[in-house]
């Protein structure tokens, strides 16, 4: 089966530059917050002037990474003292998103809120309502819609490259204990919110929404039912949050999305796959591929590609013998986006803030994907089949 | 614990009472190593280094403060080593086929280097601290962080370990750069063996270093020399000053310093220089093993290195 690497020609068009400075505050200096600082540092005039975390050690780590930024222990104090902030980025623990988002919107600021939007459907709906009532930009940090490879793949799918999607699968595999080190027992519970059964929505809730949103976007539909399983199989340290889960999300026409996530095994990492009658998309965040069925219609230029790599104007590269290369683990050699996926979340957000570009991922889509993740987690932990009633997607 | 990054394997030993805490700290350290891989590796399309090499000659590229600081420190070491250590060798390495992994590198004739007009030299690298940007003076300038990447990652690992009160640890990258904190129980220091570079089997040691709260890096031609007709060999390491591979006369060079990044850079420079330069500060301890098998150790940690007898 021939494969095509999907890589847009990013050298076309001017590199992104901000025309005027944007003053940014970052709330949450954990791993995601610091990863955000790294990507923002690539964009001149994206000025992180204020950073916030309740943990003093993280404040110090943040100060090292965001030179000149003032650090705060409370975001309320930050909003109060930094009146000139244009935008706030929320990277706190998921269960704290609601209050922060609502307060920041009430202060009249643009908001980028990390995925998942919130840890309960009610919280998600409250955030969405507040976002709707604000004239400012609200972007949910689900990165598929911002990703240049995914956008190119989406445009192909719209023009029928894979025809009807009959099956979907996705996975998130990375080997980590999900534990954060802490200096004392009180901080340990706070910092390890992902493993706290009182607040955590598990792997399906934390990792799932970002990936489910890719399918919502590509097939323009949402699942109606979810069932699943999960267990603690690797980390027998007294935790109750499953380290390995799988679930099936069913759509109304009988199509299914099979999803599995594990923090105990890293094989093949994280990707989404859409199988259609004429071809299959495999999207892996920094790379994307289109595997065409043998009887799929051929584009003119494909005929000349033969056994070599071939680039067309839009930036597709044909890789012959792709299945063999994939088996050898060589499929990724030589191609890939010039920035991590998170960079494009920052770029699109700043474009919306400064150039009035349409928000690539709204609060409403954040609500839908998070709700699916929350219900998937419920199915996994309860062992029950959970109905996903479309009415839950209605903004409050 | 272990992680694959920068084309090699980093391994950790962390000591303490709370295994769960240690493992969580180890994972923070792994994230720091992966972060530096994402910044420094010129073999990945999404690294800061690749973006610098692609764009910095056209417009200044904004970078994080610690990346800027790394480049500044590399400039300082370049001066201290009289150019034997130089980040700007990437175009030379590429042209001479040093990045090829298929064994396709061929012998370079000394006369070739003069005709090559590659824009080398750290003076081509323009650092703007106020804007936090790096620019290149000419097209074709490119940086290769291979000689300092592991050390830089290990320095960050040290910060994290100490922040989380882990004071006893040994962390190494590819067995060529090691960071030692504290000492194993009932010992005064970590004892790290330096292998005989000529030996085909693992474990033949020429010296042992006793390290405590410091780093050591060792450079050798690692079996990638190309033999010459006169019985000598052309080494795997380039001399940025001549644009040619170093004659494989010095078998091994090493450095012990507080900073793993400094040790890493200096061990590469020493392999090029073949001897400790007069400009080396006492805090930079050096080891040089010459082709006759004689090991010279100098610097204020000289006493920490014990020879194991005749090298060859």
HADDOCK unambig.tbl for C-alpha pairs under 7 A between the chains (distance, minus, plus):
assign (segid A and resid 38 and name CA) (segid B and resid 64 and name CA) 6.64 0.50 0.50
assign (segid A and resid 41 and name CA) (segid B and resid 62 and name CA) 6.42 0.50 0.50
assign (segid A and resid 41 and name CA) (segid B and resid 63 and name CA) 5.86 0.50 0.50
assign (segid A and resid 41 and name CA) (segid B and resid 64 and name CA) 5.67 0.50 0.50
assign (segid A and resid 42 and name CA) (segid B and resid 62 and name CA) 5.21 0.50 0.50
assign (segid A and resid 42 and name CA) (segid B and resid 63 and name CA) 5.94 0.50 0.50
assign (segid A and resid 43 and name CA) (segid B and resid 62 and name CA) 6.83 0.50 0.50
assign (segid A and resid 44 and name CA) (segid B and resid 62 and name CA) 6.40 0.50 0.50
assign (segid A and resid 65 and name CA) (segid B and resid 64 and name CA) 6.63 0.50 0.50
assign (segid A and resid 65 and name CA) (segid B and resid 65 and name CA) 6.40 0.50 0.50
assign (segid A and resid 67 and name CA) (segid B and resid 65 and name CA) 6.87 0.50 0.50
assign (segid A and resid 179 and name CA) (segid B and resid 24 and name CA) 5.47 0.50 0.50
assign (segid A and resid 180 and name CA) (segid B and resid 24 and name CA) 5.47 0.50 0.50
assign (segid A and resid 181 and name CA) (segid B and resid 21 and name CA) 5.68 0.50 0.50
assign (segid A and resid 181 and name CA) (segid B and resid 24 and name CA) 5.02 0.50 0.50
assign (segid A and resid 181 and name CA) (segid B and resid 25 and name CA) 5.46 0.50 0.50
assign (segid A and resid 183 and name CA) (segid B and resid 164 and name CA) 6.85 0.50 0.50
assign (segid A and resid 336 and name CA) (segid B and resid 45 and name CA) 5.92 0.50 0.50
assign (segid A and resid 337 and name CA) (segid B and resid 45 and name CA) 6.48 0.50 0.50
assign (segid A and resid 337 and name CA) (segid B and resid 46 and name CA) 6.02 0.50 0.50
assign (segid A and resid 338 and name CA) (segid B and resid 45 and name CA) 5.13 0.50 0.50
assign (segid A and resid 338 and name CA) (segid B and resid 46 and name CA) 4.02 0.50 0.50
assign (segid A and resid 339 and name CA) (segid B and resid 46 and name CA) 4.41 0.50 0.50
assign (segid A and resid 339 and name CA) (segid B and resid 47 and name CA) 6.96 0.50 0.50
assign (segid A and resid 340 and name CA) (segid B and resid 46 and name CA) 6.15 0.50 0.50
